[in-house]
Amino acid sequence: MNEQKSLSKRTKLSRIYFIDREIASGRYPSTRDLAKKYETSIPSISRDIEFMRDTLNAPIAYDTTRRGYCYTEKRFRIPAAFATADDLLALGMAKQFLSLYRDTPLYQTAKQFMDGIASPLEDGDNPMWYEKRIAVPPPAPAVVDSGVWNIIISGLRENKIITFDYRSASDEETFGRRVRPYQLLYDQGVWFLYGFSEERKGTRVFSLYRIKNAAPTEDRFTLPEDYTYINHTGGSNFGIFAADTKFTFKIKFYAEAAISVKERKWAQDQSFTDAEDGTIITFTSTQFDKVLEWLLSHGCYAKPIEPRELVDDWKWHIEELSGMTGEEA
């Protein structure tokens, strides 16, 4: 048995549908027959049959003459009673979203697990139709080292401090870090570690791609009640960045950007004011750098109004870009 088949068979749902097919075949399988064919234990098969009978109302009976199980209602099948069309569509969409994690150590294990759940439910006439008709375009990924990933996962699971070398985008040197791992975060193809940096005496965000020489320690830490990253964004949704200072932002959008900006929830407290030549959005956030990045991404169709810090940074970038237009290629 290959690895994928083995992992698929570990799912309870897959096993139940296997039992359903065998009983419906009319071969009167025993628990021993089922366990041998599926390569699992007799107690597991017995529990599944009990679950099918008592929870899923499957009309299962044991025939003492043939020494095996049968359905007393010949046309009964589990799929008709256990999975709706919406269930299958939701499962298919979940499989597609796994493509976002293709370049991480998580992907193969998660995909094999999902395949094991989904395979018994596939439409025989049109198998895996959603994989062609539902698409999740992936962002440009940053590849994650499996050794770094496993050490971080272990630190998260056991609440143990980890150490590593790290150089941020703004640093000229690499520094050693000692970090209490709080959460793994994912944003636009990049995985981040969110945790408490003992050197900086505060929470920080680290790109997994830039983490080198990661190592576990035996030192445990207590997870604080407010450790969740989302608690420190100031109620906004601009990706992975957070700071201590909350700003009130006011930005004016023009032309098509004035329409599209209203289509999404950028912040919990966002509000819009229509102007003659555009739309003004007002909201609060601690994600200053990400808001600036978002503003600049709209080019000449967005202009900052508040706070002063945002206006000044926006002007600096505009002036730098203006200077570059006069340079020779």
N, C-alpha and C positions, 0 to 999 in steps of 0.2 A: 504494500500500500504506500503510495507516495505521500509526501508531507502535507500537500494541500488537501487530499482526500481525508487524511487522518484528522487534520484540524477541523474540517467540515463536519466530520462525524461526532465531534465532541459537543455539538449543540443539541440541546434537548428538543427543540422544534424539529430539527432534521430527523432525529431519531423517531419522534412520534409519527411523522409522515411515512417513514420507512415501515413502521409497524402497521400503519393503516393500509399501505399498499399490499403488504404480505397477507394480512387477514382478509382483505377484499378479494385477493386472488383465488380464494377457495381452497388453498392448500392446507388449511388447518395447522398453522405453525404453533409449535410449543415455545415456551420461554427459552428453553435450551436451544431450539432451532434459531430463534431470533437473535439470541445473544451470540451464537457462533457465527452467524452470517454477518451480523453488524460489527462483530469484534468488540463486544462490550460485555458487561457482567450480567448474570441472570437477575440479581436484585435490581439493577437499573431498569431492565425490561419490565420486571414485575411492577415497579413503581410507576412506570410510564403507562402501562395498561390500566392500572388503578386510576391514574389521573385522567386518562381518556374516558373511562367509564363513569367516574364520579363527578368530574368537572366539565368535561366536554359532552357528556350525555351520549357517548358512543354505545350502541347496543351490542356490547361484546359479551359473548358467552363461551364457556369452555365445554367442548364436546368430549365426554368421557370415552366414547367409542373410538373416535379418531385421535384422541389424546392431543388436542390442539384447540386453538381459538377460532371463532367465526363471528360474523355479524348476523344477528337474528333478523335484521332488516337488510336484505341483499343489496339494495342500491345505496346504502349509507356510505359516505366518504367524509373524512375529516375536513378537507378543504372547503366543502360547501358550508360547513358550520363554523369554521374556525378563522377564516380569513376573508375579509371583504375586499372589494376592488380598491377602495381607498387605502386599506392596509398594504396592499401590494404596491400601489403607487408610492406611498410614503416610504416603504422599504427600498424601492428602486431609487428614489431620489436620495435617500441616505447613502446608498452605494455610490451614486455619482459624486456626492460631496466629498467622498473619500479621496477623489482625485486631487483635491487641494493639498493633501499630505503625501503625495507620491514620492517626494524626495526626503522623507524622514524614516527613521527605523520603525515608526508606528505603522506605516502603510501596509506592508505585507501581512502582518498579523491581523490587523483590523479588516482588511479585504477578505482574507480567508475565513474569518469569523462571519462576516456578512454574507459571503457566498454560501456558507453552510446553512445559514438561516433561509436565504432566498431560494436556493436550488429546488427544494421540494414544492415551492409555490409557483414556479414558472409556468407560464401559459404554454402548453405543448404546441399549439398552432403558431404562436408568435413569441418565442422565448426571448426574454431580456429586451423587449421592444423599447423600454425606457432608456436603455443605454445608447440607443441611436436617436431618440426623439427628445431627450432631456439632456442638455449640455451644461457643464459648469466650466467655463473657460478659466484655466489656471493662471495665476500671476507668475512672474519670473521668480523662481524659487532660489533660496540660499541653501545649499546642501548642508545637512547636519551630520557631524561625525557621530557614529554609533556609540563610541566609547564615552564621549561627552554626554550624549543623551542618556545612556544607562546610569551614569553616575548621578545625574540630576534627578532622574526618576527615583533612584534609591534614596536620595536625600529628601525628596518630597514625601515619599511613602513613610520613611522612618523619622522624619523631623530631625535630620542630622545636618550639621554644618558641612559645607563643601568648600574646597579651596581651588583656585585656578588663576592663571595669568590672563590679563585682559588689557586691550588697548582700544579705547573708544575712538570714534571718528574725529574727536577734537583733541585727542592726546598725541604727543609726539613720542612718548615712551610707553612701554608695556609695564603694568603694575600688577603685583600680586594681590589677590582679593580673597577675603574670607567672608562667605555669604551664607545667610540663613535662607534657604530656598522656600519661597511662599507659593508661587504659581508659575506654570508654563503658559505663555501667551502666544497667539498667532496673529500676524498682521501682514497682508499682502505678500505672501510667500516666504515670510521670515518668522522663525521661532525666536522667542525671547524668554529669558528667565527674569522673573520679578521677585526680588527678595531684599532682605536687610543686609546692607554692606557694613560690616563692623568697622572697617577703616573710615568710612564716611559718616558713620553713625546715623544712617537714614536709609530709606528704601531707594533702590535703584533698579533700572531695567538694563539687562545685558543681552546682546545679540548672541545666540548660540554659535553662530558662525565665527565670532571673534574670540570665543573662549578656547584657551589652550591649556594643556597640562592639567586638566581637571583631576581632582583626587578627593576621595571621601575622607571624612574624619569620624571619630567615635563620639564626638561632642554633640549632644542633643540640645534642642532649643524648644521653648514653649511657643506655640503658634498664637499670636495675638488675635483678639476677637475681630478686629477691623482689618485683617490682613488682606482681604480681597482687593485686587487692583482697581476694580470698577468703583470702589468707594473713594478713590483719590483722583478721579478725572473731573470732578466738579459737575457731574451730570451731563457730560457731552460725549459724542461718539465719533472721534476723529482718529481712532487707532491707538497705537502704543506710544504714549507719552503722557506724563503727569508731573506736576510740580506742586509746591505748597501754596503758591499765590493764585487766587481766583480773580479773573478779570471779567469785566462786562464788555462784550464785543458788540460793535455795531458796524456792519458792512453793507455797502450798497452794490447791488447787482444790476446789470444792464442787458438789454436785448434778450437772446434766448436763455442766458444764464438766469435772468430774473424769473423765468418760468420754471426751469429745472430745479432751482434751489428750493422751491416749495414742495418738491416731491418727496423729500426725505427728512427723517428725524435726526437733525444734527445735534440737538441738545434737548434736555427735558423741558427747559423753560423758554424755548425759542418762541419768538413772535415776529410777525411780518407786518410791515407798513408799506402800502403801495404809494409810489410817487409817480409823477407825471412821466418820467423817463426811466423808471425802474422800480426795484423793490429793495427795501431795507430789512435786513434780518438782525435781530437783537437777541443775545443769549449770554450766559455765563459759562466759564470753563477755566480749568487749570492747564489745559493743553495748548499753551501759547505757541510753541514751535509748530505743532501740527496745524493749528488754525492759520498761521502764516503760510505754511506750505500749501494749504487748501486755497487761500486767497490768491497766491501767486499762480496757481494752476489755472485760474480763470483769465489770466492775462489782462487785456484791456476791458474785460467785461465785469470787473469787480474793483471796488475802491474802498479802502478802510476809512472809517469815520472815528471810531473809538476802539481801544484806548490810545493814548498818545504814543506809547511804546510800539504798538502795532503800526501806526502810521509812519513812525520814524524808520522802523526796520523795512517796511515796504518801500519807502522812498530810497533807502540805501540800495536795495536790490535793483530798483528801477534805474538808478543812476549808474550802477555797475554794468547793467545790461546795455544801457545807452552808450557807455564808453566802449563796450566790446563791439558794437556795430561799426565803429570807425577803424577797428583793427583789420589788418590784412590777413587773409586766410592762410 
